[in-house]
Amino acid sequence: DAGVIQSPRHEVTEMGQEVTLRCKPISGHDYLFWYRQTMMRGLELLIYFNNNVPIDDSGMPEDRFSAKMPNASFSTLKIQPSEPRDSAVYFCASRLSGGAPHNEQFFGPGTRLTVL
Amino acid sequence: AQRVTQPEKLLSVFKGAPVELKCNYSYSGSPELFWYVQYSRQRLQLLLRHISRESIKGFTADLNKGETSFHLKKPFAQEEDSAMYYCALSALSGYALNFGKGTSLLVTP
């Protein structure tokens, strides 16, 4: 298994443009998480899904952010319109339900987003 | 509310010296505590979890419920330990992780 896959790895866009980040979780994992990493705020949980259903989106900063999980093997995080303050590294992670040893979250390589 | 505090943004030690990365948490229930590590140009990965009471790469961490701490320790630091370390908490029956802001460890020769 290639692990959690994210695309693109780098994205540079202009303010006001729509940005779509993509994630493929590890096959068989039923939880998927989206995080944002910045120097100022560290790693913040944005939203997570269980069996493709959003469970907690309280970390989504504002209505410009939306996330979907149309099936068990694909999720998107969309920012529309994008702003310079959205510049960050966005991580996707997945895990199995259950306690240890299944409670490890596996992270993707991240997407580095720069909004000019 | 859950909160994880890592008071040090940067910790620099010499090779062979002991290292301790501090982590304090606040949570009203029974937490699960983790340490994640991110080496340069690599993915964030699990280092250890308190439930397993394990030692990984020479690192250990003990959950101290009285002091609400989960400090990460290693008796003799190595240059390859240089990385970003994140302490994280989840509810015992929960799934989301609440991360601290991270501590950058630099081990110099």
Chai-1 contact restraints between the chains, C-beta under 6 A:
chainA,res_idxA,chainB,res_idxB,connection_type,confidence,min_distance_angstrom,max_distance_angstrom,comment,restraint_id
A,Y31,B,Y95,contact,1.0,0.0,6.0,A-B,restraint_1
A,G42,B,K101,contact,1.0,0.0,6.0,A-B,restraint_2
A,G42,B,G102,contact,1.0,0.0,6.0,A-B,restraint_3
A,L43,B,F99,contact,1.0,0.0,6.0,A-B,restraint_4
A,L45,B,A96,contact,1.0,0.0,6.0,A-B,restraint_5
A,Y48,B,A96,contact,1.0,0.0,6.0,A-B,restraint_6
A,A100,B,I51,contact,1.0,0.0,6.0,A-B,restraint_7
A,E104,B,L46,contact,1.0,0.0,6.0,A-B,restraint_8
A,F107,B,R43,contact,1.0,0.0,6.0,A-B,restraint_9
A,F107,B,L44,contact,1.0,0.0,6.0,A-B,restraint_10
A,P109,B,R43,contact,1.0,0.0,6.0,A-B,restraint_11
